[in-house]
Amino acid sequence: MKIRTFQLTPFMMNCYVVSDGGEAIVIDPGDASPGLLAYLSTLKVVMVVNTHGHCDHCGGNPGVVAATGAPLAIHREDLPLLQSLEQQGRMFGVPFPTSPEPNIYLEAGMIIQVGETKFEVRHAPGHSLGHIVLVAPGVAFVGDVLFEGSIGRTDLPGGDYGQLIQSIKTQLLTLPDETVVYSGHGPATSIGVERATNPFLV
């Protein structure tokens, strides 16, 4: 498994391309940047995954889907957010295009396979109603649920602090300490480090 990170949008969010055996998934394409599209042109993209429906994580959906022909996947509860990218962008003074409609609705327990790598979909609401995380042996792609030394904000529509903490405890802190955490913003961390030092969790 190979992981390539693209830092995109004025929000400095992390888009991840995870590839294995020539296949790839794109996690949270905030923008269809030329560099991202050039990299994807060398791979067979089997799915575009939005961990949640906020504009900075979905703004590149139109360009990436058009370039790759890959199906778009998101949790059904975040569909209203996905359908409001332009309005979200106006709130922050950043233009975002309309997203294509999803082809796949993600649910807890679903498996997404890339080459020989299998990801489990886990539902982790709190930052948004339909937020999901992707877990494979040794890695977790967590969107805006958990960050190095912090957690996702809960002051946006669909946010709930208690629910977010519960999601982190049940969906992430149950993973082994050595699991590498790839967040939607900022550097990678690990479950063990966050369990021991994150001020919201200790």
Secondary structure, DSSP 8 states (H G I E B T S, - for coil): -EEEEEEETTTTEEEEEEEETTEEEEE--S---HHHHHHHTTSEEEEEE-SS--HHHHTTHHHHHHHH---EEEEGGGHHHHTTHHHHHHHHT---------SEEE-TT-EEEETTEEEEEEE--SSSTT-EEEEETTEEEEETSEETTEE----STT--HHHHHHHIIIIITTS-TT-EEEESBS--EEHHHHHHH-TTT-
